[in-house]
Amino acid sequence: METRQGLSVFLVDMGKVTILLMLVSTVVMLVAFGKGMSILRGGEVGSHLYWAGASLVTVLGANMMAMFHAAQSDRIIRELRDRVSEQGGEDD
């Protein structure tokens, strides 16, 4: 039973990490957008490319973490449904 509680804590932490990564990637993307808009007013192209690359990496990382988290959640939901159906069958 200890492993289940450890897994539960891990998944809660993983959800927080997913949300944090999505927030960070959004901020980096907005900075990249601002740098891109500054090019129209004579800003530096290299800075925009740097931030655009960082935005791409953080968004991809956040999306991978979100997919991993969703897969873990689906597995846990399947396990819970199996347990509920087993317990429901015992009560009848």
TIVO-2410 file (N, C-alpha, C; in nm, 3 decimals):
# residues 92
REC num residu      c1      c2      c3 atome chaine
REC   1      M   0.082  -0.120   0.000     N      A
REC   1      M   0.000   0.000   0.000    CA      A
REC   1      M   0.086   0.126   0.000     C      A
REC   2      E   0.206   0.112   0.053     N      A
REC   2      E   0.298   0.226   0.058    CA      A
REC   2      E   0.332   0.275  -0.082     C      A
REC   3      T   0.347   0.181  -0.176     N      A
REC   3      T   0.381   0.223  -0.312    CA      A
REC   3      T   0.267   0.301  -0.375     C      A
REC   4      R   0.144   0.267  -0.344     N      A
REC   4      R   0.029   0.341  -0.398    CA      A
REC   4      R   0.028   0.484  -0.348     C      A
REC   5      Q   0.056   0.503  -0.221     N      A
REC   5      Q   0.061   0.639  -0.167    CA      A
REC   5      Q   0.177   0.715  -0.227     C      A
REC   6      G   0.291   0.650  -0.244     N      A
REC   6      G   0.406   0.714  -0.308    CA      A
REC   6      G   0.376   0.752  -0.451     C      A
REC   7      L   0.305   0.663  -0.522     N      A
REC   7      L   0.266   0.691  -0.660    CA      A
REC   7      L   0.170   0.808  -0.665     C      A
REC   8      S   0.077   0.813  -0.570     N      A
REC   8      S  -0.019   0.923  -0.565    CA      A
REC   8      S   0.051   1.056  -0.544     C      A
REC   9      V   0.147   1.059  -0.452     N      A
REC   9      V   0.223   1.182  -0.426    CA      A
REC   9      V   0.303   1.219  -0.550     C      A
REC  10      F   0.362   1.119  -0.616     N      A
REC  10      F   0.438   1.144  -0.738    CA      A
REC  10      F   0.352   1.206  -0.845     C      A
REC  11      L   0.230   1.155  -0.864     N      A
REC  11      L   0.142   1.207  -0.968    CA      A
REC  11      L   0.094   1.348  -0.935     C      A
REC  12      V   0.071   1.378  -0.808     N      A
REC  12      V   0.032   1.514  -0.771    CA      A
REC  12      V   0.147   1.609  -0.802     C      A
REC  13      D   0.268   1.569  -0.767     N      A
REC  13      D   0.385   1.651  -0.799    CA      A
REC  13      D   0.403   1.664  -0.949     C      A
REC  14      M   0.376   1.557  -1.021     N      A
REC  14      M   0.391   1.559  -1.166    CA      A
REC  14      M   0.291   1.656  -1.228     C      A
REC  15      G   0.171   1.662  -1.174     N      A
REC  15      G   0.072   1.758  -1.223    CA      A
REC  15      G   0.117   1.901  -1.203     C      A
REC  16      K   0.179   1.926  -1.088     N      A
REC  16      K   0.231   2.060  -1.062    CA      A
REC  16      K   0.345   2.094  -1.157     C      A
REC  17      V   0.430   1.996  -1.186     N      A
REC  17      V   0.541   2.017  -1.280    CA      A
REC  17      V   0.486   2.046  -1.419     C      A
REC  18      T   0.383   1.974  -1.460     N      A
REC  18      T   0.323   1.997  -1.591    CA      A
REC  18      T   0.268   2.138  -1.601     C      A
REC  19      I   0.196   2.181  -1.499     N      A
REC  19      I   0.140   2.316  -1.499    CA      A
REC  19      I   0.251   2.420  -1.500     C      A
REC  20      L   0.354   2.398  -1.420     N      A
REC  20      L   0.467   2.492  -1.416    CA      A
REC  20      L   0.535   2.501  -1.552     C      A
REC  21      L   0.558   2.386  -1.617     N      A
REC  21      L   0.621   2.388  -1.749    CA      A
REC  21      L   0.536   2.461  -1.852     C      A
REC  22      M   0.405   2.443  -1.845     N      A
REC  22      M   0.317   2.514  -1.938    CA      A
REC  22      M   0.322   2.665  -1.914     C      A
REC  23      L   0.327   2.706  -1.788     N      A
REC  23      L   0.337   2.849  -1.758    CA      A
REC  23      L   0.470   2.907  -1.806     C      A
REC  24      V   0.578   2.834  -1.781     N      A
REC  24      V   0.710   2.881  -1.825    CA      A
REC  24      V   0.715   2.891  -1.976     C      A
REC  25      S   0.662   2.790  -2.044     N      A
REC  25      S   0.665   2.793  -2.191    CA      A
REC  25      S   0.580   2.906  -2.246     C      A
REC  26      T   0.470   2.938  -2.179     N      A
REC  26      T   0.387   3.050  -2.223    CA      A
REC  26      T   0.461   3.182  -2.206     C      A
REC  27      V   0.530   3.199  -2.094     N      A
REC  27      V   0.606   3.322  -2.072    CA      A
REC  27      V   0.717   3.336  -2.175     C      A
REC  28      V   0.790   3.227  -2.200     N      A
REC  28      V   0.898   3.232  -2.298    CA      A
REC  28      V   0.842   3.261  -2.438     C      A
REC  29      M   0.728   3.203  -2.470     N      A
REC  29      M   0.666   3.228  -2.599    CA      A
REC  29      M   0.625   3.375  -2.613     C      A
REC  30      L   0.573   3.433  -2.506     N      A
REC  30      L   0.534   3.574  -2.511    CA      A
REC  30      L   0.656   3.665  -2.525     C      A
REC  31      V   0.766   3.629  -2.461     N      A
REC  31      V   0.891   3.706  -2.478    CA      A
REC  31      V   0.938   3.696  -2.623     C      A
REC  32      A   0.933   3.575  -2.679     N      A
REC  32      A   0.973   3.557  -2.819    CA      A
REC  32      A   0.884   3.639  -2.911     C      A
REC  33      F   0.755   3.642  -2.882     N      A
REC  33      F   0.664   3.723  -2.963    CA      A
REC  33      F   0.700   3.871  -2.953     C      A
REC  34      G   0.728   3.917  -2.831     N      A
REC  34      G   0.768   4.058  -2.813    CA      A
REC  34      G   0.897   4.090  -2.885     C      A
REC  35      K   0.993   3.997  -2.882     N      A
REC  35      K   1.119   4.018  -2.954    CA      A
REC  35      K   1.093   4.022  -3.104     C      A
REC  36      G   1.003   3.937  -3.151     N      A
REC  36      G   0.968   3.938  -3.293    CA      A
REC  36      G   0.902   4.067  -3.335     C      A
REC  37      M   0.816   4.120  -3.250     N      A
REC  37      M   0.751   4.247  -3.281    CA      A
REC  37      M   0.852   4.362  -3.279     C      A
REC  38      S   0.956   4.350  -3.195     N      A
REC  38      S   1.056   4.456  -3.190    CA      A
REC  38      S   1.141   4.459  -3.317     C      A
REC  39      I   1.146   4.348  -3.390     N      A
REC  39      I   1.218   4.346  -3.518    CA      A
REC  39      I   1.154   4.444  -3.615     C      A
REC  40      L   1.023   4.456  -3.608     N      A
REC  40      L   0.953   4.550  -3.696    CA      A
REC  40      L   0.996   4.693  -3.670     C      A
REC  41      R   1.043   4.720  -3.551     N      A
REC  41      R   1.089   4.855  -3.516    CA      A
REC  41      R   1.242   4.864  -3.514     C      A
REC  42      G   1.308   4.768  -3.581     N      A
REC  42      G   1.453   4.774  -3.591    CA      A
REC  42      G   1.526   4.699  -3.482     C      A
REC  43      G   1.460   4.604  -3.417     N      A
REC  43      G   1.523   4.526  -3.311    CA      A
REC  43      G   1.622   4.424  -3.364     C      A
REC  44      E   1.686   4.354  -3.276     N      A
REC  44      E   1.788   4.257  -3.312    CA      A
REC  44      E   1.726   4.123  -3.349     C      A
REC  45      V   1.763   4.071  -3.464     N      A
REC  45      V   1.707   3.944  -3.512    CA      A
REC  45      V   1.761   3.826  -3.432     C      A
REC  46      G   1.888   3.829  -3.395     N      A
REC  46      G   1.949   3.718  -3.322    CA      A
REC  46      G   1.881   3.693  -3.188     C      A
REC  47      S   1.845   3.800  -3.120     N      A
REC  47      S   1.776   3.786  -2.992    CA      A
REC  47      S   1.641   3.718  -3.009     C      A
REC  48      H   1.571   3.756  -3.115     N      A
REC  48      H   1.441   3.694  -3.142    CA      A
REC  48      H   1.458   3.545  -3.171     C      A
REC  49      L   1.559   3.509  -3.252     N      A
REC  49      L   1.581   3.369  -3.284    CA      A
REC  49      L   1.617   3.288  -3.160     C      A
REC  50      Y   1.695   3.347  -3.071     N      A
REC  50      Y   1.731   3.280  -2.946    CA      A
REC  50      Y   1.606   3.250  -2.863     C      A
REC  51      W   1.521   3.350  -2.846     N      A
REC  51      W   1.400   3.331  -2.767    CA      A
REC  51      W   1.299   3.240  -2.837     C      A
REC  52      A   1.294   3.246  -2.970     N      A
REC  52      A   1.204   3.157  -3.044    CA      A
REC  52      A   1.248   3.012  -3.028     C      A
REC  53      G   1.380   2.987  -3.032     N      A
REC  53      G   1.431   2.852  -3.009    CA      A
REC  53      G   1.401   2.804  -2.868     C      A
REC  54      A   1.419   2.892  -2.771     N      A
REC  54      A   1.388   2.857  -2.631    CA      A
REC  54      A   1.239   2.828  -2.616     C      A
REC  55      S   1.158   2.905  -2.685     N      A
REC  55      S   1.013   2.883  -2.679    CA      A
REC  55      S   0.977   2.747  -2.735     C      A
REC  56      L   1.037   2.712  -2.847     N      A
REC  56      L   1.011   2.582  -2.908    CA      A
REC  56      L   1.049   2.468  -2.815     C      A
REC  57      V   1.165   2.477  -2.754     N      A
REC  57      V   1.212   2.371  -2.664    CA      A
REC  57      V   1.123   2.360  -2.540     C      A
REC  58      T   1.086   2.473  -2.479     N      A
REC  58      T   1.002   2.466  -2.358    CA      A
REC  58      T   0.861   2.417  -2.390     C      A
REC  59      V   0.806   2.457  -2.502     N      A
REC  59      V   0.672   2.409  -2.539    CA      A
REC  59      V   0.675   2.260  -2.565     C      A
REC  60      L   0.776   2.213  -2.637     N      A
REC  60      L   0.787   2.069  -2.662    CA      A
REC  60      L   0.806   1.992  -2.532     C      A
REC  61      G   0.888   2.044  -2.443     N      A
REC  61      G   0.909   1.977  -2.314    CA      A
REC  61      G   0.782   1.972  -2.232     C      A
REC  62      A   0.710   2.081  -2.229     N      A
REC  62      A   0.585   2.085  -2.153    CA      A
REC  62      A   0.481   1.991  -2.213     C      A
REC  63      N   0.475   1.985  -2.344     N      A
REC  63      N   0.379   1.895  -2.410    CA      A
REC  63      N   0.414   1.749  -2.385     C      A
REC  64      M   0.543   1.715  -2.386     N      A
REC  64      M   0.583   1.578  -2.357    CA      A
REC  64      M   0.547   1.540  -2.213     C      A
REC  65      M   0.570   1.631  -2.121     N      A
REC  65      M   0.535   1.605  -1.982    CA      A
REC  65      M   0.383   1.590  -1.967     C      A
REC  66      A   0.307   1.672  -2.038     N      A
REC  66      A   0.161   1.663  -2.031    CA      A
REC  66      A   0.113   1.529  -2.089     C      A
REC  67      M   0.174   1.483  -2.197     N      A
REC  67      M   0.134   1.354  -2.254    CA      A
REC  67      M   0.168   1.240  -2.159     C      A
REC  68      F   0.285   1.247  -2.095     N      A
REC  68      F   0.323   1.145  -1.998    CA      A
REC  68      F   0.227   1.145  -1.880     C      A
REC  69      H   0.191   1.263  -1.834     N      A
REC  69      H   0.098   1.276  -1.722    CA      A
REC  69      H  -0.040   1.221  -1.760     C      A
REC  70      A  -0.085   1.250  -1.881     N      A
REC  70      A  -0.215   1.199  -1.926    CA      A
REC  70      A  -0.214   1.047  -1.935     C      A
REC  71      A  -0.104   0.990  -1.982     N      A
REC  71      A  -0.095   0.843  -1.992    CA      A
REC  71      A  -0.099   0.780  -1.853     C      A
REC  72      Q  -0.030   0.842  -1.757     N      A
REC  72      Q  -0.033   0.791  -1.619    CA      A
REC  72      Q  -0.174   0.802  -1.562     C      A
REC  73      S  -0.241   0.912  -1.589     N      A
REC  73      S  -0.377   0.931  -1.538    CA      A
REC  73      S  -0.473   0.829  -1.597     C      A
REC  74      D  -0.460   0.801  -1.727     N      A
REC  74      D  -0.546   0.701  -1.791    CA      A
REC  74      D  -0.526   0.564  -1.728     C      A
REC  75      R  -0.403   0.529  -1.700     N      A
REC  75      R  -0.374   0.399  -1.637    CA      A
REC  75      R  -0.437   0.391  -1.498     C      A
REC  76      I  -0.427   0.498  -1.422     N      A
REC  76      I  -0.484   0.500  -1.287    CA      A
REC  76      I  -0.636   0.493  -1.293     C      A
REC  77      I  -0.697   0.562  -1.388     N      A
REC  77      I  -0.843   0.557  -1.403    CA      A
REC  77      I  -0.887   0.416  -1.437     C      A
REC  78      R  -0.815   0.347  -1.526     N      A
REC  78      R  -0.848   0.207  -1.559    CA      A
REC  78      R  -0.840   0.119  -1.436     C      A
REC  79      E  -0.734   0.136  -1.356     N      A
REC  79      E  -0.720   0.056  -1.234    CA      A
REC  79      E  -0.834   0.084  -1.137     C      A
REC  80      L  -0.872   0.210  -1.121     N      A
REC  80      L  -0.982   0.243  -1.030    CA      A
REC  80      L  -1.114   0.185  -1.079     C      A
REC  81      R  -1.140   0.190  -1.209     N      A
REC  81      R  -1.263   0.133  -1.262    CA      A
REC  81      R  -1.268  -0.018  -1.239     C      A
REC  82      D  -1.153  -0.085  -1.257     N      A
REC  82      D  -1.148  -0.229  -1.232    CA      A
REC  82      D  -1.178  -0.259  -1.086     C      A
REC  83      R  -1.119  -0.182  -0.995     N      A
REC  83      R  -1.143  -0.205  -0.852    CA      A
REC  83      R  -1.288  -0.178  -0.814     C      A
REC  84      V  -1.347  -0.073  -0.869     N      A
REC  84      V  -1.487  -0.041  -0.839    CA      A
REC  84      V  -1.578  -0.150  -0.892     C      A
REC  85      S  -1.551  -0.200  -1.012     N      A
REC  85      S  -1.635  -0.307  -1.067    CA      A
REC  85      S  -1.619  -0.436  -0.987     C      A
REC  86      E  -1.497  -0.463  -0.937     N      A
REC  86      E  -1.475  -0.581  -0.853    CA      A
REC  86      E  -1.553  -0.568  -0.723     C      A
REC  87      Q  -1.549  -0.452  -0.661     N      A
REC  87      Q  -1.619  -0.431  -0.533    CA      A
REC  87      Q  -1.769  -0.430  -0.554     C      A
REC  88      G  -1.812  -0.376  -0.666     N      A
REC  88      G  -1.956  -0.376  -0.696    CA      A
REC  88      G  -2.008  -0.517  -0.717     C      A
REC  89      G  -1.927  -0.603  -0.776     N      A
REC  89      G  -1.966  -0.742  -0.798    CA      A
REC  89      G  -1.972  -0.821  -0.670     C      A
REC  90      E  -1.892  -0.786  -0.570     N      A
REC  90      E  -1.891  -0.857  -0.441    CA      A
REC  90      E  -2.014  -0.820  -0.358     C      A
REC  91      D  -2.062  -0.698  -0.374     N      A
REC  91      D  -2.176  -0.655  -0.294    CA      A
REC  91      D  -2.306  -0.720  -0.337     C      A
REC  92      D  -2.317  -0.760  -0.463     N      A
REC  92      D  -2.442  -0.819  -0.513    CA      A
REC  92      D  -2.461  -0.959  -0.464     C      A
***
